[in-house]
Amino acid sequence: MNTPVDDLLLANVSRRHFLKGLAAGSALVLAARWDLALGEEEKEYGADAMPHGWVDDPNVFIRIDADGTVTVTNHRAEMGQGIRTSLVMVAADELGADWDRVRVEQAPADQEKYGNQNTDGSRSMRHWFAPIRRAGAAARMMLERAAAERWGVPASECHARVHAVVHAASGRELGFGDLAAAARELSVPPRERLELKPQSEWRYIGEDAGPAYDVKRGSVVRPKAIDGEDIVTGQAVYGADVAFEDMLYAVVARPPVYGAMLRSVDDGEALKVPGVLRTVEIDGTGQPAGFKPLGGVAVVAENTWAAIQGRKALKIDWNLESAGDNAAYDSEAYRKQLQQTARAPGKVIRDEGDIESALADAAERVSATYYMPHMAQAPMEPPVAVARIVNGRAEVWAPVQNPGATRSGVAKRLGLEPEDVTVNVTLLGGGFGRKSKPDFAQEAASLTKAFDGRPVRVQWTRDDDLHHTYFHAVSVDRLEAGLDADGRALGWRHRTLSPSIGSLFAPDPEHIAPFELGQGFNTMPFDIPAIRLENPEAPAHVRIGWFRSVYNLPHAFAIQSFAAELAEAAGRDHRDYLLELLGPSREIDPRTFGDQWNYGENPERYPIDIGRMRAVIEKATAEAGWGRDLPKGRGLGLAVHNSFVSYTAVVFDVEVDDGGGLIIHSADIAFDCGPQVNPERIRAQLEGACVMGIGIAMQSEITFSEGRVQQDNFHQYLVPRIDRAPRETRVHLINPDSEAAIGGVGEPGLPPVAPALCNAIHAATGRRIRRLPVGDQLSA
């Protein structure tokens, strides 16, 4: 698990580190550098969050040119979450820059300079808010010192305002551009002497970044969203927008079963298709696949249409024996196998109290089994990459979440050193975890090599994407609980079964890894006397990869659905019972739950805060009018979950007619991520998570027969259309002035959506949904 460095010291950058073409001495360039002892890093982040190396060539984040233009380098992938705007807001605010004079540059892949650039795990803002603030503050203080020296006054009398430093006593001021060269010669203030702005002086942080630049109150402004205008006018550059005059176009025929290898190919008919130039075999990796291509046969042509038609004409003999048991994989049979396995004990993950006595002595026992199928990330923009080789150096343009892995993978495939590979990250038309596995970029690299460095674009179709993605793990969760005569939970046993992402990188472990257990399973925070959590074996038969929120999805679905079932068995209101299960407000050290928590980060920094979890429940239910009278066929459903250091509660108001038709009248989402940088993007992320979660609950499912995916496109792999969206979605952001560590946003909104919706369906109809997707279960 890779985690970027969050605690950085600042250093000047010498002229040799200036961006190409920048005149020496014309600008202040500020950098952030790893300069902490290993012990400090471990204390700050936990043992699994170490940087991969020390940085000798510092990472440039802020540049001020002589004309006053401020350029902020963004080293995270932009896929709609707004990070290219939000990180710039942080830097510009601390610096005191005028938003109209701020620009953003996208960093190429360079882990030695930028640290970990993998945009996964909802970590971009929560790991980089503090370092980018410090970089901005250091630049501001250097500008103030430069002005003080020019005027011959104490630095304490000089203050950066809006893109200028002002000496209030004399009324003098100098623009940032006028001071950049002089400031560049000064030493960077050490971290312990940095003066961060108080929240009362923020102009951008905490404000909505929208489509227009709008003065709101006093000096506070609403920044214009970066990329927004380009996106809506079609000028934004995504992966498939990259083109060269002499570019070739390719699609790849990949093995239909995971692990199958190419035996032979007859390309005679393919080469007859007008525009097709040749076919190229791409080496496959078998199992485990990691981030490397599956292998197969590429058809390279003068345009994508010709390449697709040529691929259809290929006659390929695949060696299915090399796939082993995967060739017989049937997802329905596998579901039954997991359900049977769940009835027997598994590897004990957490054991508190005497579970057997608690269940044996219970006045009532409740049990249920829940199922979540394989899913595909299915971003609207399928994978695509362009690669070329010029003078022995490779260049790649691609919408990748993980530039570092892209660079190293391309370098290895081409036999180059990483410094001889440049990865240019375009905008991403969605990602959800798929584009952090850059196998498609390696395919493009293989083909440019085959054509002597000529630019080649590898384009995946939607069918390719659904058939050959890294699938979300199928899961079965079986839960049992014992209740006393008053309905209180005495014992809780939960067995979770899913193939592990670890099967990608090593022989299949058949047990999910500690970091996967830490996603809502062994960190289950209920206050119950006896708890036993077990993980029986579940082998993988396809490429398993992370999907938005990862294992939080099945764990939240099972736990929050089962909590509602216990409330019903106890004859209690669901909200009140859920609050009782959580117990009193307190902070829980996640180390009490096992050896992995919150992606390996410091448990002292990220405790599980039951008070915050209770608060989002109370806010969501209050805003939804919990407890109000509703007509027949209509009901409210609730769920809550803590993930990625944030807390989310969702309440749905749904109606189900006699024919099984579903109307979602409203969704109330209460969310606490601590400090909020860009509330508009937070609300948008949660609204998107709500719609995606509805799709997960109602429609989305990948099935396998004889090892092959049965869905070809969106007519079979269903995603929610507009009629599935809530008629009204209300997002309630709470605790924005919290002093808690900043939490993630992109993923934590998703896990409670499916259980909240299924609980609402039960409230409306009396039917329990334990198998996703709901599909036709409402009309059965």
C-alpha positions in Angstrom: 0.0 0.0 0.0 1.6 3.2 -1.1 1.0 6.4 0.9 2.3 9.8 -0.1 4.4 11.7 2.4 2.2 14.1 4.4 4.9 15.9 6.4 7.3 17.8 4.3 10.1 20.3 4.8 10.7 23.1 2.3 13.8 23.9 0.3 14.9 26.3 -2.5 15.3 24.8 -5.9 18.5 25.6 -7.8 18.3 26.9 -11.4 19.0 23.5 -12.8 15.6 22.4 -11.5 13.6 25.2 -13.3 11.1 24.1 -15.8 12.4 24.0 -19.3 12.4 27.5 -20.9 12.1 29.4 -17.6 14.7 32.2 -17.5 17.2 31.9 -14.7 16.7 34.3 -11.9 13.2 35.4 -13.0 11.1 33.5 -10.6 10.7 32.2 -7.1 10.4 28.4 -7.2 9.4 26.7 -4.0 9.6 23.0 -3.4 8.7 20.3 -0.9 11.3 17.7 0.1 11.3 14.6 2.2 13.7 15.4 5.0 12.4 13.5 7.9 14.1 10.7 9.9 12.6 7.3 9.3 11.4 7.1 12.9 9.4 10.4 12.5 7.8 9.0 9.3 6.8 5.8 11.1 5.4 7.7 14.0 3.4 10.0 11.7 2.0 7.4 9.3 2.5 3.9 10.5 4.9 1.2 9.4 3.1 0.6 6.1 3.2 4.2 4.9 6.9 4.6 4.4 8.1 6.6 1.3 9.9 4.5 -1.2 13.1 6.5 -1.2 14.7 9.7 -0.2 14.4 12.7 -2.5 17.5 14.3 -3.8 15.8 16.3 -6.6 13.1 18.3 -4.8 9.5 18.4 -6.0 8.5 21.8 -7.3 5.0 22.8 -6.3 4.8 26.6 -6.5 6.4 28.9 -9.0 6.1 32.7 -9.2 7.2 34.3 -12.5 8.5 37.8 -12.9 5.1 38.9 -14.4 3.4 37.8 -11.2 1.8 34.6 -12.6 1.6 31.9 -9.9 1.8 28.3 -11.2 0.9 25.4 -8.9 1.9 21.9 -9.9 -0.8 19.3 -9.3 0.6 15.8 -9.0 -2.7 14.0 -8.5 -5.0 12.6 -11.2 -8.1 14.6 -12.0 -11.1 12.4 -12.7 -14.0 14.7 -11.7 -13.2 15.0 -8.0 -11.9 18.5 -8.6 -8.4 18.0 -7.2 -6.8 20.3 -9.8 -8.9 23.1 -8.3 -8.9 22.1 -4.7 -5.1 21.8 -4.2 -4.6 25.1 -6.0 -7.2 26.7 -3.7 -5.1 25.6 -0.7 -1.8 26.9 -2.2 -3.3 30.2 -3.4 -5.0 30.9 -0.1 -1.9 30.5 2.0 0.2 32.4 -0.5 -2.3 35.3 -0.8 -2.6 35.0 -4.5 -5.3 36.5 -6.8 -7.2 33.6 -8.3 -7.2 35.2 -11.7 -3.4 35.1 -11.7 -3.1 31.5 -10.7 -2.4 28.6 -13.1 -2.1 24.9 -12.7 0.3 22.5 -14.4 -0.1 18.7 -14.3 2.9 16.9 -13.1 4.3 14.0 -15.2 5.1 10.7 -13.4 8.2 11.1 -11.2 8.1 9.5 -7.8 11.5 10.8 -6.9 10.3 14.3 -7.3 6.6 14.2 -6.4 6.4 11.2 -4.1 3.5 8.7 -4.5 1.2 10.0 -7.2 -1.4 7.1 -7.0 -4.8 8.8 -6.8 -6.6 6.0 -4.9 -7.9 5.6 -1.4 -9.4 9.1 -1.1 -6.0 10.4 0.0 -5.2 13.4 -2.2 -6.5 16.1 0.0 -6.2 14.4 3.3 -2.5 13.7 2.7 -1.6 16.9 0.9 -3.7 19.7 2.5 -1.1 20.4 5.2 2.0 20.1 3.0 0.6 22.4 0.3 -0.5 24.9 3.0 3.0 24.9 4.3 4.5 25.4 0.8 2.2 28.4 0.3 2.9 29.9 3.7 6.7 29.6 3.1 6.5 31.4 -0.2 4.4 34.1 1.3 6.9 34.6 4.2 9.8 34.8 1.7 7.9 37.4 -0.3 7.3 39.4 2.8 11.0 39.2 3.8 12.0 40.3 0.4 9.8 43.4 0.6 11.0 44.2 4.1 14.7 44.1 2.9 13.9 46.4 0.0 12.1 48.9 2.2 14.5 48.6 5.1 11.7 47.8 7.6 11.0 44.8 9.9 9.4 41.8 8.2 6.8 41.8 10.9 5.4 45.0 9.4 5.0 43.6 5.9 2.0 41.4 5.0 0.9 39.7 1.8 -2.5 40.7 0.8 -4.0 40.0 -2.6 -1.1 39.3 -4.9 1.0 42.0 -3.3 3.0 42.7 -0.1 1.9 45.8 1.8 3.7 48.0 4.3 0.7 49.4 6.2 2.6 52.1 8.0 3.8 53.8 4.8 1.2 52.6 2.4 3.8 51.1 0.1 3.1 47.8 -1.8 5.0 45.6 -4.2 3.5 42.9 -6.4 4.5 39.3 -6.2 6.2 39.4 -9.5 8.3 42.4 -8.4 9.6 40.4 -5.5 10.0 37.0 -7.0 13.6 37.2 -8.0 14.7 38.7 -4.6 12.6 36.2 -2.7 14.2 33.4 -4.6 17.6 34.2 -3.0 16.3 33.9 0.5 16.5 30.8 2.6 13.2 29.0 3.2 11.8 29.3 6.7 12.1 26.1 8.7 8.8 24.3 9.4 8.8 25.3 13.1 8.8 29.0 12.1 6.1 28.8 9.5 3.2 31.1 10.1 0.0 29.5 8.7 -3.0 31.8 8.2 -5.8 31.5 10.7 -9.0 30.2 9.3 -10.6 33.7 9.7 -8.2 34.9 6.9 -9.0 32.2 4.4 -10.3 33.6 1.1 -10.7 30.3 -0.9 -10.5 27.3 1.4 -14.0 26.3 2.5 -15.7 28.2 -0.4 -17.5 26.6 -3.3 -15.4 26.5 -6.4 -18.0 27.0 -9.1 -18.3 28.0 -12.8 -18.0 31.7 -12.1 -15.7 34.0 -10.2 -18.0 35.6 -7.6 -17.2 38.0 -4.8 -19.2 36.7 -1.8 -18.4 38.7 1.3 -15.6 41.1 2.0 -12.4 39.6 0.7 -13.8 36.1 0.4 -14.3 34.9 -3.2 -15.8 31.9 -4.9 -13.0 30.7 -7.1 -13.7 29.7 -10.7 -13.3 25.9 -11.1 -10.2 25.0 -13.1 -11.1 22.9 -16.2 -14.8 23.5 -15.8 -15.2 25.7 -18.9 -12.9 23.5 -21.0 -14.9 20.5 -20.1 -18.3 21.9 -20.9 -17.0 23.4 -24.2 -15.3 20.3 -25.3 -11.7 21.7 -25.1 -10.5 19.5 -22.3 -8.0 16.9 -23.2 -8.8 13.3 -22.3 -6.8 10.2 -23.3 -8.5 9.7 -26.6 -8.0 13.3 -27.5 -4.2 12.9 -27.9 -3.2 12.6 -31.5 -0.2 12.8 -33.8 -0.1 13.1 -37.6 1.6 9.7 -38.1 -0.3 7.9 -35.3 -1.5 4.3 -35.6 -4.5 2.9 -34.0 -4.9 -0.5 -32.3 -7.3 -2.8 -30.5 -6.3 -6.0 -28.8 -7.9 -9.5 -28.8 -7.4 -10.7 -25.2 -7.9 -14.2 -23.7 -11.5 -14.9 -23.0 -10.6 -16.6 -19.7 -8.2 -15.4 -17.1 -4.9 -17.2 -17.4 -5.5 -18.6 -20.9 -2.5 -18.2 -23.3 -2.3 -17.8 -27.0 -1.8 -21.0 -28.9 -2.0 -19.8 -32.5 -3.6 -17.1 -34.6 -4.7 -16.9 -38.3 -4.7 -13.2 -39.3 -5.3 -13.7 -43.0 -8.8 -12.3 -43.1 -7.9 -9.5 -40.8 -5.1 -8.3 -43.0 -7.7 -8.0 -45.9 -9.7 -5.3 -44.0 -9.0 -1.9 -45.6 -6.8 0.1 -43.3 -5.3 -2.8 -41.3 -1.5 -2.8 -41.4 -0.4 -5.8 -39.4 -1.0 -7.8 -36.3 1.3 -8.0 -33.3 1.4 -10.6 -30.5 1.5 -9.1 -27.1 3.2 -11.2 -24.4 0.8 -12.4 -21.8 1.6 -12.8 -18.1 -0.7 -15.7 -17.0 -1.3 -15.6 -13.3 -0.8 -13.7 -11.1 -1.2 -10.8 -13.5 -0.4 -7.7 -11.4 -0.7 -4.6 -13.6 0.7 -6.3 -16.7 -1.3 -7.0 -19.8 -3.2 -10.2 -20.2 -1.6 -10.7 -23.6 -3.2 -11.5 -26.9 -3.1 -10.2 -30.5 -3.2 -6.5 -31.4 -4.6 -5.4 -34.7 -2.9 -2.2 -35.8 -4.5 0.0 -38.4 -4.9 3.5 -39.9 -8.0 4.1 -37.8 -9.8 2.6 -34.9 -12.7 1.3 -36.9 -10.5 -0.6 -39.2 -8.7 -2.1 -36.2 -12.0 -3.2 -34.7 -13.1 -4.8 -37.9 -9.8 -6.6 -38.3 -10.0 -8.0 -34.8 -13.4 -9.5 -35.6 -11.8 -11.3 -38.5 -9.0 -12.9 -36.5 -9.1 -16.7 -35.9 -7.5 -17.4 -32.6 -6.9 -20.7 -30.8 -6.6 -20.1 -27.0 -5.0 -22.6 -24.7 -7.7 -22.8 -22.0 -5.8 -25.5 -20.2 -3.3 -22.9 -19.1 -6.2 -21.2 -17.2 -6.7 -24.1 -14.9 -9.9 -24.0 -12.8 -10.7 -20.5 -14.2 -11.9 -22.1 -17.4 -14.8 -23.7 -15.5 -15.6 -20.6 -13.4 -19.4 -20.1 -13.0 -20.4 -17.2 -10.7 -23.7 -18.7 -9.7 -22.1 -22.0 -8.6 -19.4 -20.0 -6.9 -22.0 -18.1 -4.9 -23.5 -21.3 -3.6 -20.1 -22.6 -2.8 -19.3 -19.5 -0.7 -22.6 -19.7 1.0 -21.9 -23.3 2.0 -18.4 -22.4 3.2 -19.8 -19.6 5.3 -21.6 -22.1 7.5 -18.4 -23.5 8.8 -15.8 -21.8 11.0 -13.0 -19.8 9.3 -9.8 -18.0 10.2 -10.5 -16.0 13.4 -9.8 -12.3 12.9 -11.3 -10.9 16.1 -12.5 -12.7 19.2 -13.9 -10.9 22.2 -16.0 -12.4 25.0 -17.6 -15.9 24.8 -19.5 -16.0 21.5 -20.7 -19.6 21.9 -22.2 -18.9 25.3 -23.7 -15.6 24.1 -25.5 -17.3 21.3 -26.5 -20.4 23.3 -28.0 -18.3 26.2 -29.8 -15.8 23.9 -33.5 -15.4 24.2 -33.6 -15.0 20.4 -31.1 -15.8 17.7 -31.1 -14.1 14.3 -29.0 -15.1 11.3 -28.8 -13.9 7.7 -26.5 -14.3 4.7 -25.8 -11.5 2.3 -24.4 -11.5 -1.3 -22.7 -8.9 -3.5 -21.7 -9.9 -7.0 -18.7 -9.1 -9.1 -18.9 -5.6 -10.6 -16.9 -3.6 -13.2 -15.7 0.0 -12.6 -17.1 0.9 -16.1 -15.9 4.5 -16.3 -17.6 6.4 -19.1 -14.1 6.8 -20.7 -12.8 3.3 -21.4 -9.0 2.7 -21.0 -6.9 4.3 -23.7 -3.2 5.1 -24.1 -0.9 6.7 -26.7 2.8 5.8 -26.7 5.8 6.7 -28.8 9.6 6.4 -28.7 11.8 9.3 -29.7 15.6 9.1 -29.5 15.5 6.2 -27.2 13.1 7.8 -24.8 9.5 6.6 -24.4 6.5 9.0 -24.0 3.1 8.0 -22.9 -0.2 10.0 -22.7 -2.9 8.3 -20.8 -5.7 8.8 -18.3 -4.0 7.0 -15.4 -4.6 7.2 -11.7 -1.2 5.7 -11.0 1.5 7.5 -13.0 4.3 5.9 -11.0 3.2 2.4 -11.8 2.6 3.4 -15.4 6.2 4.7 -15.7 7.8 1.7 -14.1 5.7 -0.8 -16.0 6.4 0.8 -19.4 10.1 1.1 -18.6 10.3 -2.6 -17.7 8.4 -3.7 -20.8 10.7 -1.6 -23.0 13.9 -2.4 -21.2 14.5 1.3 -20.3 15.3 3.1 -17.1 12.4 4.9 -15.5 14.0 8.2 -16.1 13.8 7.5 -19.9 10.0 7.2 -19.7 7.8 10.3 -19.6 4.1 9.7 -18.5 1.8 12.6 -19.3 -1.4 12.4 -17.3 -4.5 13.6 -19.2 -7.9 14.2 -17.6 -9.7 11.0 -16.7 -13.3 10.4 -17.8 -13.9 8.5 -14.6 -11.7 6.0 -12.9 -13.2 4.3 -9.8 -9.9 2.4 -9.4 -9.7 0.8 -12.8 -7.2 3.3 -14.2 -4.7 2.8 -11.3 -3.9 -0.5 -13.0 -2.1 0.7 -16.2 -2.0 -2.5 -18.2 -3.4 -0.6 -21.2 -0.4 1.8 -21.2 2.0 -1.2 -21.4 0.1 -2.5 -24.4 0.6 0.8 -26.1 4.3 0.7 -25.2 4.7 -2.8 -26.7 3.2 -1.6 -30.0 5.2 1.5 -30.4 8.3 -0.6 -30.0 7.0 -3.0 -32.7 6.6 0.0 -35.1 10.1 1.6 -34.4 8.8 4.2 -32.1 5.9 5.5 -34.2 3.0 6.8 -32.1 0.3 4.1 -31.4 -3.0 4.5 -29.6 -4.5 1.5 -27.9 -8.2 1.9 -27.5 -10.3 -0.3 -25.4 -14.0 -0.7 -26.4 -16.8 -1.0 -23.8 -16.9 -4.7 -24.4 -13.1 -4.9 -23.7 -13.6 -2.9 -20.5 -16.3 -5.2 -19.2 -14.6 -8.4 -20.2 -11.1 -7.7 -19.1 -11.2 -5.3 -16.2 -10.0 -5.9 -12.6 -13.3 -7.0 -11.1 -14.7 -6.0 -7.8 -14.6 -9.0 -5.5 -17.7 -11.1 -5.2 -18.6 -11.6 -1.5 -20.7 -13.6 0.9 -21.2 -12.4 4.5 -23.0 -14.6 7.0 -24.0 -13.0 10.3 -25.5 -14.4 13.5 -26.5 -12.6 16.7 -28.0 -13.5 20.0 -30.5 -11.1 21.7 -31.5 -11.0 25.4 -35.1 -10.8 26.5 -35.1 -7.0 26.0 -33.7 -7.2 22.5 -30.2 -6.1 23.4 -27.4 -7.8 21.4 -25.3 -10.2 23.5 -23.2 -11.8 20.8 -22.3 -11.1 17.2 -20.6 -13.5 14.8 -19.7 -12.4 11.3 -18.0 -14.5 8.6 -16.9 -12.7 5.4 -15.7 -14.5 2.3 -14.2 -12.7 -0.7 -11.3 -13.4 -3.1 -8.4 -11.1 -2.3 -6.7 -8.4 -4.3 -3.5 -10.1 -3.1 -4.2 -12.8 -5.7 -3.0 -10.3 -8.3 0.5 -10.1 -7.1 1.4 -13.5 -5.6 0.0 -17.1 -5.4 -3.7 -16.8 -4.3 -3.8 -16.3 -0.5 -7.5 -17.3 -0.4 -8.0 -15.1 2.6 -8.5 -11.4 2.3 -5.5 -9.3 3.5 -5.3 -7.2 6.7 -5.9 -4.0 4.8 -9.0 -5.5 3.3 -10.2 -6.7 6.6 -9.7 -3.2 8.0 -12.3 -1.8 5.5 -15.3 -2.0 7.8 -14.9 -5.6 8.9 -12.5 -6.0 11.9 -13.1 -2.3 12.6 -16.8 -2.8 13.2 -17.4 -0.5 16.2 -20.6 -1.9 17.8 -20.6 -2.1 21.6 -21.5 -5.8 22.0 -20.1 -8.1 24.8 -19.2 -11.0 22.6 -17.9 -10.6 19.0 -16.2 -13.1 16.8 -15.2 -12.2 13.2 -14.0 -15.0 10.9 -12.6 -15.1 7.3 -13.0 -18.5 5.6 -11.2 -19.2 2.3 -12.4 -17.9 -1.0 -10.1 -18.5 -4.1 -10.0 -16.0 -7.0 -10.8 -17.1 -10.5 -10.6 -13.6 -12.2 -8.4 -10.5 -11.9 -9.6 -8.9 -8.6 -8.9 -5.2 -8.3 -10.0 -2.3 -6.2 -13.4 -0.7 -7.0 -14.6 2.6 -5.5 -14.7 2.0 -1.7 -13.3 -1.6 -2.2 -14.3 -4.1 0.6 -16.2 -1.4 2.5 -19.0 -2.1 0.1 -19.9 -5.7 1.1 -19.0 -5.2 4.7 -21.3 -2.1 5.1 -24.1 -3.8 3.1 -24.0 -6.8 5.4 -23.5 -5.1 8.8 -26.0 -2.3 8.2 -28.6 -4.6 6.8 -28.2 -7.0 9.7 -28.4 -4.2 12.2 -31.8 -3.3 10.8 -32.9 -6.9 11.0 -31.9 -7.0 14.7 -33.9 -3.9 15.4 -36.9 -5.5 13.8 -36.4 -8.7 15.8 -36.1 -6.6 19.0 -39.2 -4.6 18.1 -37.3 -1.4 18.2 -37.0 1.7 16.0 -34.0 1.2 13.7 -32.4 4.5 14.3 -32.6 4.1 18.1 -31.3 0.6 18.0 -28.4 1.5 15.7 -27.4 4.2 18.2 -27.6 1.7 21.0 -25.4 -0.7 19.1 -22.8 2.0 18.7 -22.9 2.9 22.4 -21.8 6.1 24.0 -19.6 8.7 22.2 -16.0 7.8 22.5 -12.8 7.4 20.5 -11.7 3.9 19.7 -8.0 3.1 19.0 -8.3 0.9 15.9 -5.3 -1.1 17.0 -7.6 -2.9 19.4 -9.2 -4.5 16.3 -6.2 -6.0 14.6 -2.9 -5.2 12.8 -4.3 -3.0 10.0 -6.5 0.1 10.0 -7.3 3.0 7.8 -4.8 2.0 5.1 -1.9 1.7 7.6 -2.0 5.2 8.9 -1.3 6.5 12.4 -4.1 5.2 14.7 -3.5 8.1 17.1 -4.2 10.5 14.3 -7.2 8.6 13.0 -9.2 7.0 15.9 -12.7 5.8 15.2 -14.9 8.5 16.7 -18.3 7.1 17.7 -19.5 10.6 18.5 -19.1 11.7 14.9 -20.8 8.5 13.7 -23.7 9.2 16.0 -23.9 12.8 14.8 -24.3 11.9 11.1 -27.0 9.4 12.0 -28.9 12.1 14.0 -28.4 14.7 11.3 -29.6 12.5 8.4 -32.6 11.2 10.2 -33.6 14.6 11.4 -33.4 16.1 8.0 -35.4 13.2 6.5 -38.1 13.5 9.0 -37.5 10.1 10.6 -40.5 8.7 12.4 -43.1 10.6 10.3 -46.3 8.8 9.1 -46.0 7.5 5.6 -48.7 5.9 3.4 -48.7 2.2 2.5 -45.9 1.2 0.2 -43.6 3.9 1.3 -40.7 3.8 3.8 -37.5 5.2 5.2 -34.3 3.3 5.4 -31.0 4.2 7.2 -27.4 3.1 7.1 -24.1 4.6 8.4 -20.4 3.8 7.7 -17.0 5.0 8.6 -14.3 4.7 5.9 -11.3 6.7 4.7 -11.4 8.7 7.9 -14.8 10.1 7.2 -18.4 9.4 8.4 -21.5 9.0 6.3 -25.1 8.4 7.0 -27.8 8.0 4.4 -31.6 8.0 4.7 -33.8 7.1 1.7 -37.5 7.8 1.3 -38.8 5.3 -1.2 -42.1 4.1 -2.6 -42.8 0.6 -4.1 -46.0 0.1 -6.1 -47.9 -3.1 -6.4 -46.1 -4.1 -9.6 -42.7 -3.7 -8.0 -41.9 -0.3 -9.4 -39.5 1.8 -7.3 -39.6 5.5 -6.8 -36.9 7.1 -4.7 -38.5 10.3 -3.4 -35.4 11.6 -1.6 -32.0 10.9 -0.2 -30.6 12.7 2.8 -26.8 12.3 3.2 -25.0 13.6 6.3 -21.3 13.7 5.9 -18.4 14.5 8.2 -14.9 14.6 6.7 -13.6 17.2 9.2 -12.2 20.4 7.5 -13.8 21.1 4.1 -11.7 22.6 1.4 -14.1 22.8 -1.5 -17.7 22.1 -0.3 -19.1 22.2 -3.9 -17.0 19.3 -4.9 -17.8 17.4 -1.7 -21.5 17.7 -2.4 -21.0 16.6 -6.0 -19.0 13.6 -4.9 -21.7 12.5 -2.5 -24.4 13.0 -5.0 -22.4 10.9 -7.5 -21.8 8.3 -4.9 -25.6 8.2 -4.2 -26.4 7.5 -7.8 -23.6 4.9 -8.2 -24.7 3.2 -5.0 -28.2 3.0 -6.3 -26.9 1.3 -9.4 -24.9 -1.2 -7.2 -28.0 -1.9 -5.2 -30.5 -2.2 -8.1 -28.8 -3.2 -11.3 -25.0 -3.7 -11.6 -23.7 -7.3 -11.8 -21.0 -9.1 -13.7 -21.6 -12.9 -14.1 -19.4 -15.6 -15.5 -20.0 -18.9 -17.3 -17.2 -21.2 -18.3 -14.8 -18.5 -17.2 -16.2 -15.9 -19.5 -18.0 -12.6 -18.7 -21.6 -12.7 -19.8 -22.1 -8.9 -20.2 -21.0 -7.1 -23.3 -22.1 -3.5 -22.9 -24.5 -1.2 -21.0 -27.6 -3.0 -22.3 -26.5 -5.9 -20.1 -24.3 -4.4 -17.5 -26.8 -1.9 -16.2 -25.9 1.4 -14.7 -28.6 3.8 -13.3 -30.4 6.1 -15.7 -32.0 9.4 -14.7 -35.2 7.7 -13.6 -33.3 5.8 -10.9 -32.0 8.9 -9.3 -33.7 10.4 -6.2 -36.2 13.1 -7.0 -34.4 15.1 -4.5 -30.9 14.7 -3.0 -30.0 16.7 0.1 -26.4 16.7 1.2 -25.7 17.9 4.8 -22.1 18.7 5.5 -21.4 18.9 9.2 -18.4 19.7 11.4 -16.5 21.9 8.9 -14.6 23.7 11.6 -13.4 20.5 13.2 -9.9 20.2 14.4 -9.9 16.5 13.5 -7.7 15.2 10.7 -9.1 15.9 7.3 -10.9 12.9 5.9 -11.4 11.5 2.4 -14.4 12.3 0.2 -14.4 10.3 -3.1 -15.1 6.9 -1.6 -16.7 7.1 1.8 -20.1 8.3 0.5 -20.7 5.0 -1.3 -20.8 2.1 1.3 -24.0 3.1 3.2 -26.1 3.7 0.0 -27.0 0.1 -0.8 -28.0 -1.0 2.7 -29.9 2.3 3.3 -31.9 1.7 0.1 -32.6 -2.0 0.9 -33.6 -1.0 4.4 -36.0 1.5 2.9 -37.4 -1.1 0.6 -38.1 -3.3 3.6 -39.8 -0.5 5.4 -42.0 0.1 2.4 -42.8 -3.6 1.6 -41.7 -5.9 4.4 -39.3 -7.7 2.0 -35.7 -8.2 3.0 -33.2 -7.8 0.3 -30.1 -9.9 1.1 -28.8 -10.5 -2.5 -27.6 -7.7 -4.8 -28.6 -6.5 -7.2 -32.2 -6.2 -6.3 -33.2 -6.7 -9.9 -36.7 -8.2 -10.1 -36.9 -9.2 -6.5 -39.4 -6.4 -5.9 -41.9 -8.0 -8.3 -41.3 -11.6 -7.4 
